[in-house]
Amino acid sequence: MKNKKCSRTIIYDDNCPLCSWYTGAFVQSGLLAEEGRLPFSSLPPELLQQIDYARGKNEIPLIDHQSGKVLYGIDALVSILGQRCPIVRLTGRWKPVNWLLKKLYNFISYNRKVIVARSTTPGTVDCTPDFRLDYRVVFMLVFLLFNTIMLFPVHSLLLQKLPYCTISLVEFHVVHAVIVLVNCLLALTLPFKKGVEYLGQVNMLALITLLLLLPLMALNNWVGNLGWFNYVCLAAVTVLVVEEYVRRMHYAGILLQYEKIVAANFISLFALVGSLFVL
């Protein structure tokens, strides 16, 4: 592994699809040799001894076999990307930019299990990042704001195109605020850490729903009002979201252990659908 073909090795969490994807992209683009990418679960002891495992769970390690130096997190990514683009290396090492990039990296890294909701596979190394309440709260606030802003195009580009849909923009925001409040109250009935996990998963479900609606909104904007076909597409989106809800609530330990919360979630869903045609 210490030959010219593989002078550096990046170590990634093989239970994280996001980590697997972008490290694989480094290999495909030629930034790393094919042998220069190893999952934690397949890491030989001699390499494991070179890294700080506790830090490596939070910041992806890059081992330089020639110097023996190990870079972590954004410094590792800047080093890899800087091979092709020197400006990335120069700006990425500038202290103000490096500080900002590290905050952005940590924002994603400490919340990556919330993003992907993937449990550790038996027989593999658990690389779950440390629980950081500050980054989790910022994560939830950022996407709550984004989801709230997205209600404007959802209402104008989709809901107003639905036959018999009578809800106004103000009413739509009020319903959304009530659902957010209900979820916050439900989280208070859970142990603290599990409650935060629950809110993170609900936040991601809302984001996923909006992302799934984007193509439908674009079609209504570019092609024209799709009329009743919108309901067919919304039914398909609903099925996908419910399946994702079951998967994420199972991951968060909510699905089987807290039936009242699951019931409240589905009541909220039916109330939301009903409000579109009653208000």
C-alpha positions in Angstrom: 0.0 0.0 0.0 3.0 2.3 0.3 4.0 2.2 -3.3 3.6 5.1 -5.7 0.3 3.9 -6.9 -1.2 4.3 -3.5 0.7 6.9 -1.5 -2.4 7.9 0.5 -5.4 6.1 2.0 -8.7 7.6 3.0 -10.6 5.8 5.7 -14.4 6.1 5.5 -17.5 4.9 7.4 -18.9 2.0 5.3 -22.2 2.3 7.1 -22.7 5.8 5.7 -23.9 6.0 2.1 -22.8 9.6 2.0 -19.3 8.8 3.0 -19.2 5.8 0.6 -20.4 8.0 -2.3 -18.0 10.9 -2.1 -14.9 8.8 -1.3 -15.9 6.6 -4.3 -16.1 9.7 -6.4 -12.5 10.5 -5.4 -11.4 7.1 -6.8 -13.5 7.4 -10.0 -12.1 10.9 -10.7 -8.5 9.7 -10.2 -7.9 11.8 -7.1 -7.2 8.6 -5.2 -5.9 5.3 -6.3 -8.4 2.4 -6.3 -6.6 0.9 -3.3 -6.4 4.3 -1.6 -9.9 4.0 -0.1 -10.6 1.7 2.8 -13.6 1.3 5.1 -13.1 1.2 8.8 -14.4 -2.4 8.9 -11.6 -3.6 6.6 -8.8 -1.5 8.1 -5.6 -3.5 8.9 -4.2 -3.2 12.4 -1.1 -1.3 11.2 -3.2 1.5 9.7 -5.7 1.5 12.6 -2.7 2.3 14.9 -1.8 5.3 12.9 -5.1 7.1 13.3 -7.0 8.6 16.2 -10.1 6.4 16.1 -12.2 8.7 18.3 -11.5 11.6 16.1 -11.8 9.5 12.9 -15.5 8.8 13.7 -16.2 12.5 13.4 -13.6 13.6 10.8 -12.6 11.3 8.0 -8.9 10.4 8.2 -6.4 10.6 5.3 -3.1 8.7 5.8 -0.1 9.9 3.9 2.2 6.8 3.8 5.3 8.6 2.7 5.3 11.2 5.5 3.3 9.2 8.1 1.1 12.3 8.6 -2.7 11.9 9.1 -5.1 14.6 8.1 -8.7 14.7 9.3 -11.9 16.1 8.1 -11.9 19.2 5.9 -8.1 19.3 5.9 -8.1 15.8 4.3 -10.7 16.9 1.7 -8.8 20.1 0.9 -5.6 18.1 0.4 -7.3 15.6 -2.0 -9.2 18.3 -4.0 -6.1 20.6 -4.0 -4.2 18.1 -6.2 -6.3 19.1 -9.3 -7.2 22.7 -8.2 -4.4 24.6 -6.4 -6.8 27.4 -5.6 -8.7 25.0 -3.4 -5.6 24.1 -1.5 -4.6 27.8 -1.1 -8.0 29.1 -0.1 -8.8 26.0 2.0 -5.7 26.6 4.1 -6.4 30.3 4.7 -7.5 30.5 8.3 -10.9 32.3 7.9 -11.9 30.0 5.1 -10.6 26.9 6.8 -12.6 27.8 10.0 -15.8 28.2 8.0 -15.2 25.0 6.0 -14.6 23.1 9.3 -17.9 24.4 10.7 -19.7 23.3 7.5 -18.0 19.9 7.5 -18.9 19.4 11.2 -22.4 20.5 10.5 -22.8 17.6 8.0 -20.6 15.1 9.8 -22.2 15.3 13.2 -25.6 15.0 11.6 -24.8 12.4 9.0 -26.6 9.6 10.9 -29.7 11.8 11.0 -29.4 12.4 7.3 -29.0 8.8 6.2 -30.7 7.0 9.2 -28.6 3.9 8.7 -27.8 1.6 11.6 -24.4 -0.1 11.9 -24.4 -3.4 10.1 -23.5 -6.4 12.3 -19.8 -7.4 11.9 -18.7 -3.9 10.9 -17.1 -1.1 12.9 -19.4 1.4 14.6 -18.4 4.8 13.3 -21.4 6.7 14.7 -20.2 10.3 15.3 -20.4 11.8 18.8 -23.7 13.4 19.8 -23.3 17.2 19.5 -26.4 19.1 20.7 -25.2 22.4 19.2 -24.8 21.1 15.7 -28.0 19.1 16.0 -30.0 22.2 17.0 -28.5 24.3 14.2 -29.2 21.5 11.8 -32.9 21.4 12.8 -33.3 25.1 12.8 -31.7 25.5 9.3 -34.0 23.0 7.7 -37.0 24.1 9.6 -36.4 27.6 8.1 -35.8 26.0 4.7 -39.0 23.9 4.9 -41.0 26.9 6.0 -39.8 29.0 3.1 -40.6 26.2 0.7 -44.2 26.3 1.7 -44.6 29.4 -0.5 -43.8 27.7 -3.8 -45.6 24.5 -2.7 -48.8 26.6 -2.2 -48.5 28.7 -5.4 -47.1 26.0 -7.8 -49.0 23.0 -6.5 -51.8 23.5 -4.0 -53.4 26.2 -6.0 -53.5 23.9 -9.0 -55.3 21.1 -7.1 -59.0 20.8 -7.8 -61.1 21.5 -4.7 -58.1 22.6 -2.7 -59.2 25.7 -0.8 -56.5 26.3 1.8 -55.0 29.8 1.8 -51.3 30.6 2.2 -51.8 31.9 5.7 -53.8 28.9 6.7 -51.2 26.6 5.2 -48.5 28.2 7.4 -50.7 28.0 10.5 -51.3 24.3 9.9 -47.5 23.8 9.4 -46.8 25.7 12.7 -49.3 23.5 14.6 -47.7 20.3 13.3 -44.2 21.6 14.3 -45.6 22.5 17.8 -47.2 19.0 18.1 -43.9 17.3 17.2 -42.0 19.4 19.8 -44.5 18.4 22.4 -44.3 14.8 21.5 -40.5 15.0 21.7 -40.9 16.3 25.3 -42.5 13.0 26.2 -39.3 11.1 25.2 -35.9 10.8 27.0 -33.9 13.9 26.0 -31.5 12.3 23.5 -34.2 10.2 21.9 -36.5 13.3 21.7 -33.7 15.2 19.9 -33.2 12.2 17.5 -37.0 12.1 16.9 -37.1 15.8 16.0 -34.1 15.4 13.6 -35.8 12.5 11.8 -39.1 14.4 11.5 -37.2 17.4 10.2 -35.5 15.2 7.5 -38.9 13.6 6.6 -40.3 17.1 5.9 -37.2 17.9 3.8 -37.5 14.7 1.8 -41.2 15.3 1.2 -40.4 18.8 -0.2 -37.6 17.5 -2.4 -40.0 14.8 -3.8 -42.5 17.5 -4.6 -40.0 19.7 -6.5 -40.4 17.8 -9.9 -44.2 18.0 -9.6 -44.0 21.8 -8.9 -41.6 22.2 -11.8 -44.0 20.4 -14.2 -46.9 22.5 -13.1 -44.9 25.6 -13.7 -43.3 24.7 -17.0 -45.9 22.5 -18.6 -49.1 23.9 -17.1 -51.7 22.9 -14.6 -51.7 19.1 -14.4 -55.1 19.0 -12.8 -56.2 15.6 -11.4 -52.8 14.1 -12.4 -51.4 16.0 -9.4 -53.4 13.8 -7.1 -51.9 10.6 -8.6 -48.4 12.0 -8.1 -49.2 13.1 -4.6 -50.5 9.7 -3.7 -47.2 8.2 -5.0 -45.2 10.7 -2.9 -47.3 9.9 0.1 -46.5 6.1 -0.2 -42.8 6.9 -0.5 -42.8 9.2 2.5 -44.8 6.7 4.7 -42.3 4.0 3.8 -39.4 6.4 4.7 -41.2 7.3 7.9 -41.4 3.7 9.0 -37.7 3.2 8.2 -36.6 6.3 10.0 -38.8 5.7 13.1 -37.5 2.2 13.3 -33.9 3.5 13.2 -34.7 6.1 15.9 -36.3 3.4 18.1 -39.8 5.1 18.0 -41.8 2.7 15.8 -42.4 -0.2 18.1 -41.6 1.4 21.5 -43.8 4.5 21.3 -47.0 3.6 19.6 -48.8 6.8 20.8 -46.3 8.9 19.0 -46.7 7.0 15.8 -50.5 7.3 16.1 -50.2 11.0 16.7 -48.0 11.3 13.6 -50.6 9.6 11.4 -53.4 11.7 12.9 -51.3 14.8 12.0 -50.9 13.5 8.4 -54.7 13.0 8.0 -55.4 16.4 9.6 -53.0 18.0 7.2 -54.6 16.4 4.1 -58.0 17.2 5.4 -57.2 20.9 6.0 -56.3 21.3 2.3 -60.0 20.9 1.4 -61.8 22.2 4.5 -60.1 25.5 5.4 
